[in-house]
Amino acid sequence: MTTPSAATPPAIAIAGMHKWYGDFHVLQDINLQVRAGERLVICGPSGSGKSTMIRCINRLERHQQGSIVVNGVELSDDLRAVDGVRTDAGMVFQHFNLFPHLTVLENCILAPTQVRRMPRAQAVELAMRYLERVRIPDQAGK
């Protein structure tokens, strides 16, 4: 695996991000840059803001201060810009929030077929490739 070059613009750039829930200051002056191809582990105790930060990056939560730029797009109140970023991002959290009436494979192909209008056969092939990559192709029908 190659390490992304420092000259490569960041895929995610966070500068001075703050997030409060009432009086609780959950995210305090977060500064982070992640380049395309770079892998990052966000580790910390329960309640430390890990999921909140990730939810802010995909604008599932609003941050109150600072900036978040994803692939050159500032995540502000421009909902079209936010939707554009979301079409290229997929996130699964610890509680999964998958559709329980669908199989793993059906959950995996839902966004590519519905959002991207990808043909079902192509979406199945892509989903199986990813399930194989994480060594769980046997879970596709569950």
Secondary structure by P-SEA (a helix, b strand, c coil): cccccccccccbbbcbbbbbcccccccccccccccccbbbbbcccccccaaaaaaaaaccccccbbbbbccccccccaaaaaaaaaaabbbbcccccccccccaaaaaaccccccccccaaaaaaaaaaaaaaacccccccc
